[in-house]
Amino acid sequence: MRSDHPSSQRPRWRYAGWPVLATVAYVALTELSEPLSTQAAGITAFWPPAGLGLALVMLFGLRALGVVAVATLVDNCIDVSASGVALEPVSWNMAAIAAADIVLACILPALAYLPLQRMGVAKDPFQTVRHAAVFVLISAVLAPALNAAIGAGWLTLIGANDPANYATLWLTWTTGDAVGMLIVTPCVIAWSKTDPHRLGTRWWLELAGVLGAITLLAIPVIHDYPVEYLALFPLVWASFRLGLHGTSVAVVLMSIAATQIDLEGDGFFAQYGPTEGILLVQTFVGSFAVVPLLLIPALTERRVASDHRARMRADLMTARSIQQGLLPDAPPDVPGFEIAGWNRPADETGGDYYDWFDVDDGRLVVVLGDVTGHGIGPALVTAACRVYARAAAEAGLPPGQLMT
């Protein structure tokens, strides 16, 4: 399994010009998503800008909310179409919707970021399973649901939405924000910490293979074969081999492909109509996006634990060799006696030991040590006792005082 390759320095784009680049990207994603609207005020279940907004706040802090506000304002002031760019018509109703859009666009990433920051997982929530699960819970459930409830309520209050349609509007809004965060945010965060030059040719070839497999799956889907869920297999492969930065690219491609197929009236979900179809597609994509977000940290934790065990075992084997070196090399030569010793620890190291040595008056001192427990701690006790025993015996102390 390959892991992410965080650069030792922050990417250069984080120091200069990032507000302009972020604003352009946010407006571009917004303009691409708005034509897919199925609800009042341009609300759609496909909303990648939500994920980009959260990623910017996670990278740059709450100051990035200014970029989100400016980008949302620009998007509400212009209309991009095939005929060109034009200013949006101004009315009190449109002004109220635009103001709410700007406020809610800033509230959403704040609702997700502040709890993550308080829990200490906002900088990189994809290193442990616990942190990733917290990210999914907050960004895909709590923050979008609360933000959508406020937004849908406001649109209903000003008459831009039928009260009977509140639940559908809320569900569509929540799904768009949640799936956008699950797809775009991990991709931006992962690549902001990755140096593409260090990935290697093999990594890029494997990524191309995964993307090719997802693309090939689109062929039977277009011909109405319900095989969408087979996309899980290349995603799992990418999770084992490519890390989060590779898997996130595969998830983005899968989202684009699934959405485009549904818009063209193909695939299993198209039979439910434009509103339900796009909602089901995004739910499908969001469910698949959660798999690598939890699987990759689990693999990372397992690899780290395995490396730790390997280092610990190597250290224990070194300690064992040192401990074995403290034992006598050869049996003593005492007329009328045959003396031998043997020691085998229950673990790599242990406390039990034996020793023998001559003292100046011609006597042989034999020491047996039965130390409680196994491992490094008892072994350290053994080494200390060996030194004390030899020093006390050479001082001519009787056995009782020697033991004391």
C-alpha positions in Angstrom: 0.0 0.0 0.0 1.3 3.5 -0.9 0.7 6.3 1.5 0.4 10.1 1.0 3.6 12.0 0.5 3.3 15.2 2.5 5.8 17.8 1.4 8.1 19.2 4.0 7.1 22.7 3.0 3.8 24.3 2.4 2.8 24.6 -1.3 3.9 27.8 -2.9 0.3 28.6 -4.0 -0.6 29.0 -0.3 1.5 32.1 0.0 0.5 34.3 -2.9 -2.5 34.6 -5.2 -4.6 31.9 -3.5 -7.6 34.2 -2.9 -7.9 34.9 -6.7 -7.4 31.3 -7.7 -9.9 30.1 -5.0 -12.5 32.7 -6.1 -12.2 31.8 -9.8 -12.5 28.1 -8.9 -15.5 28.6 -6.6 -17.4 30.7 -9.2 -16.6 28.2 -12.0 -17.9 25.3 -9.9 -21.0 27.3 -9.0 -21.7 28.1 -12.7 -21.3 24.5 -13.6 -23.6 23.3 -10.9 -26.5 25.7 -11.2 -27.8 24.4 -14.5 -28.6 21.1 -12.6 -31.0 22.9 -10.3 -34.2 21.1 -9.6 -35.5 23.3 -6.8 -36.3 26.9 -6.1 -33.5 29.5 -6.1 -31.1 27.3 -8.0 -30.9 24.6 -5.3 -29.5 21.3 -6.6 -28.3 18.0 -5.2 -25.0 18.4 -7.1 -23.1 21.2 -5.3 -19.2 20.9 -5.3 -18.7 24.5 -4.2 -19.7 23.4 -0.6 -16.7 21.1 -0.6 -14.4 23.7 -1.9 -15.5 26.2 0.7 -14.8 23.8 3.5 -11.4 22.9 2.1 -10.4 26.5 1.9 -11.4 27.1 5.5 -9.5 24.0 6.6 -6.4 25.2 4.8 -6.5 28.9 5.5 -8.7 29.3 8.5 -11.8 31.4 8.9 -10.3 34.2 6.8 -11.2 32.1 3.7 -14.8 32.9 4.4 -14.1 36.2 2.8 -13.2 34.4 -0.4 -16.4 32.3 -0.2 -18.5 35.5 0.3 -16.9 37.3 -2.6 -17.2 34.3 -4.9 -20.8 33.9 -4.0 -21.5 37.6 -4.6 -19.8 37.5 -8.0 -21.9 34.4 -8.9 -25.1 36.1 -7.9 -24.3 39.2 -9.9 -23.4 37.6 -13.2 -25.1 35.1 -15.5 -22.9 32.9 -17.6 -24.5 31.2 -20.6 -23.6 30.1 -24.1 -24.3 33.6 -25.4 -21.8 35.2 -23.0 -21.6 36.8 -19.6 -24.3 39.3 -18.5 -25.4 41.0 -15.3 -28.3 39.4 -13.3 -31.5 41.4 -13.1 -32.0 43.2 -9.8 -35.2 42.9 -7.7 -36.0 42.9 -4.1 -36.8 39.2 -4.2 -33.5 38.4 -6.0 -31.6 40.6 -3.6 -33.0 38.8 -0.6 -32.2 35.4 -2.1 -28.6 36.6 -3.0 -28.0 37.9 0.5 -29.2 34.7 2.0 -27.0 32.8 -0.4 -23.9 34.7 0.6 -24.6 34.3 4.3 -25.4 30.5 4.1 -22.4 29.9 1.9 -20.2 31.2 4.7 -22.2 29.6 7.5 -21.9 26.1 6.0 -18.1 25.7 6.1 -18.0 27.4 9.5 -20.5 25.0 10.9 -18.3 22.1 9.8 -14.9 23.6 10.5 -15.5 25.0 14.1 -16.4 21.6 15.7 -13.5 19.9 13.8 -11.2 22.6 15.0 -12.4 22.3 18.6 -11.8 18.6 18.5 -8.3 19.1 17.1 -8.9 17.3 13.8 -9.5 20.3 11.4 -6.0 20.4 9.9 -5.9 16.8 8.6 -8.9 14.7 9.5 -8.0 11.7 7.3 -5.1 10.2 9.3 -7.2 8.1 11.8 -10.5 6.3 11.5 -11.8 8.2 14.5 -11.0 11.6 12.9 -12.4 10.5 9.5 -15.6 9.3 11.1 -16.0 12.6 12.9 -15.4 14.5 9.6 -18.1 12.4 7.9 -20.6 12.9 10.7 -20.1 16.6 10.8 -19.6 17.5 7.2 -22.0 15.0 5.7 -24.8 15.0 8.3 -24.9 17.7 10.9 -23.6 20.9 9.1 -25.5 20.4 5.8 -28.7 19.4 7.6 -28.6 22.5 9.8 -27.6 24.9 7.0 -30.3 23.5 4.7 -32.9 23.9 7.4 -32.1 27.5 7.7 -31.9 28.1 4.0 -35.1 26.3 3.1 -36.9 28.1 5.9 -35.7 31.5 4.6 -36.8 30.7 1.0 -40.2 29.6 2.3 -40.5 32.7 4.4 -39.9 35.1 1.6 -42.2 33.2 -0.8 -39.6 31.7 -3.0 -40.6 28.2 -2.1 -43.9 26.4 -1.6 -44.3 25.4 2.1 -45.5 22.0 0.9 -42.2 21.5 -0.9 -40.1 22.3 2.2 -39.0 18.7 2.9 -38.0 18.1 -0.7 -36.0 21.4 -0.8 -34.3 20.6 2.5 -33.4 17.1 1.4 -32.0 18.3 -2.0 -30.1 21.1 -0.3 -28.6 18.8 2.4 -27.6 16.2 -0.2 -25.8 18.7 -2.4 -23.8 20.2 0.4 -23.0 16.8 2.0 -21.9 15.1 -1.2 -19.9 18.2 -2.2 -18.0 18.0 1.1 -17.4 14.3 0.9 -16.0 14.5 -2.7 -14.3 17.8 -3.1 -12.9 18.5 0.4 -10.8 15.3 0.7 -9.4 15.8 -2.8 -8.3 19.4 -2.2 -6.9 18.6 1.3 -5.0 15.6 0.1 -3.4 17.3 -3.0 -2.5 20.4 -1.0 -0.2 18.1 1.0 1.2 16.0 -1.9 4.1 16.6 -4.1 3.2 15.2 -7.6 6.9 14.8 -8.5 7.4 12.3 -5.8 4.6 9.9 -6.7 6.5 8.0 -9.4 5.6 6.6 -12.8 4.1 3.4 -11.4 1.7 5.4 -9.2 0.5 7.5 -12.2 0.0 4.3 -14.3 -2.1 2.7 -11.5 -4.2 5.8 -11.2 -4.7 5.8 -15.0 -5.8 2.1 -14.7 -8.3 2.9 -11.9 -9.8 5.9 -13.8 -9.9 3.7 -17.0 -11.8 1.0 -15.1 -14.4 3.5 -13.8 -14.8 5.0 -17.3 -15.3 1.5 -18.9 -18.1 0.8 -16.3 -20.0 3.7 -17.9 -20.5 1.8 -21.1 -22.8 -0.9 -19.7 -24.5 1.7 -17.4 -25.3 3.8 -20.5 -27.0 0.7 -22.0 -29.2 0.3 -18.9 -27.3 -2.5 -17.3 -27.5 -1.9 -13.5 -23.8 -2.4 -12.7 -23.1 1.0 -11.1 -22.1 -0.6 -7.8 -19.1 -2.4 -9.5 -17.3 0.9 -9.2 -16.7 0.0 -5.6 -14.0 -2.5 -6.7 -11.6 0.1 -8.4 -12.2 2.4 -5.4 -11.1 -0.3 -2.9 -8.1 -1.0 -5.1 -7.2 2.7 -5.2 -7.6 2.8 -1.4 -5.0 0.1 -0.9 -2.6 1.3 -3.6 -2.9 5.0 -4.3 -3.7 6.7 -0.9 -6.3 9.4 -0.4 -4.9 11.7 -3.1 -5.4 9.0 -5.8 -8.7 7.7 -4.5 -10.2 11.2 -4.3 -9.5 11.8 -7.9 -11.3 8.5 -8.8 -14.3 9.6 -6.6 -14.4 12.9 -8.4 -14.4 11.2 -11.8 -17.1 8.7 -10.7 -19.3 11.6 -9.5 -18.9 13.5 -12.8 -19.6 10.4 -14.9 -22.6 9.3 -12.9 -24.1 12.7 -12.9 -23.6 13.1 -16.7 -25.1 9.7 -17.4 -28.2 10.6 -15.4 -28.6 14.0 -17.1 -28.6 12.2 -20.5 -31.4 10.0 -19.3 -29.3 6.8 -19.1 -28.6 4.6 -16.2 -30.6 3.0 -13.5 -31.5 6.2 -11.6 -32.8 8.1 -14.7 -36.1 6.2 -14.5 -37.1 8.2 -11.4 -37.2 11.5 -13.2 -34.8 14.6 -13.0 -35.5 15.5 -9.4 -35.4 12.1 -7.8 -32.8 10.8 -10.3 -30.1 13.4 -9.5 -30.8 13.0 -5.8 -30.3 9.2 -6.0 -27.2 9.6 -8.1 -25.6 11.9 -5.5 -26.6 9.7 -2.7 -25.0 6.8 -4.5 -21.8 8.7 -5.1 -21.7 10.1 -1.5 -22.1 6.5 -0.1 -19.2 5.3 -2.2 -17.1 8.4 -1.2 -17.3 7.4 2.5 -15.7 4.0 1.9 -12.1 5.3 1.1 -12.4 8.0 3.7 -12.7 5.3 6.4 -10.7 2.5 4.7 -7.6 4.5 4.0 -7.1 5.7 7.6 -7.7 2.1 8.8 -5.0 0.9 6.5 -2.7 3.7 7.6 -3.3 2.9 11.3 -2.6 -0.8 10.6 0.6 0.0 8.8 1.8 2.3 11.5 1.0 -0.3 14.2 2.8 -3.0 12.2 5.9 -0.8 11.8 5.8 -0.1 15.5 5.6 -3.8 16.4 8.4 -4.5 14.0 10.6 -1.8 15.6 9.6 -3.0 19.1 10.5 -6.6 18.2 13.9 -5.5 16.8 14.5 -3.5 20.0 13.5 -6.5 22.2 15.8 -8.8 20.2 18.7 -6.4 20.7 17.9 -6.3 24.4 17.7 -10.1 24.5 21.2 -10.4 22.9 22.5 -7.9 25.4 20.9 -9.8 28.3 22.3 -13.1 27.1 25.7 -11.5 27.0 25.4 -10.9 30.7 25.3 -14.6 31.4 28.5 -16.5 32.2 30.3 -17.8 29.2 31.5 -21.1 30.6 30.8 -23.2 33.7 33.1 -22.8 36.7 35.8 -25.4 37.5 35.0 -26.6 41.0 36.5 -30.0 42.1 33.8 -32.5 43.0 31.0 -30.5 41.3 29.5 -30.4 37.8 27.8 -27.0 37.3 25.9 -25.8 34.2 23.4 -23.1 33.5 20.8 -22.4 30.9 18.3 -19.5 30.5 15.4 -19.2 28.1 13.1 -16.2 28.5 9.3 -16.7 28.1 9.3 -13.6 25.9 12.0 -11.9 23.9 13.5 -10.7 27.2 12.9 -11.6 30.8 14.2 -11.0 34.3 15.3 -14.4 35.5 19.0 -14.9 35.4 21.9 -16.8 36.9 25.6 -15.9 37.5 28.7 -17.3 39.1 32.1 -15.8 39.9 35.1 -16.3 42.2 35.9 -14.1 45.0 39.4 -13.4 46.5 39.2 -16.0 49.3 38.7 -18.8 46.8 35.0 -19.2 47.2 32.5 -19.5 44.3 29.5 -17.3 44.5 26.4 -18.6 42.6 23.5 -16.2 42.1 20.0 -17.1 40.9 17.5 -14.3 40.2 13.8 -14.9 39.8 12.4 -11.5 38.7 8.6 -11.0 38.4 7.3 -10.3 34.9 8.7 -10.3 31.4 10.1 -7.7 29.0 12.4 -4.7 29.1 11.6 -3.6 32.7 12.5 -6.9 34.4 15.6 -7.2 32.2 16.8 -3.8 33.4 16.3 -4.9 37.0 18.4 -8.0 36.2 21.2 -5.9 34.9 21.3 -3.7 38.0 21.1 -6.7 40.4 24.0 -8.4 38.6 26.2 -5.4 39.2 25.2 -5.0 42.8 25.6 -8.7 43.6 29.1 -8.8 42.2 30.2 -5.6 43.9 28.8 -6.7 47.3 30.4 -10.2 47.0 33.8 -8.8 46.1 33.5 -6.6 49.2 33.5 -9.7 51.3 29.9 -9.3 52.7 28.2 -12.4 54.1 25.2 -13.8 52.1 22.6 -12.2 54.3 24.0 -8.7 53.9 24.7 -9.4 50.2 21.0 -10.1 49.7 20.0 -7.0 51.6 
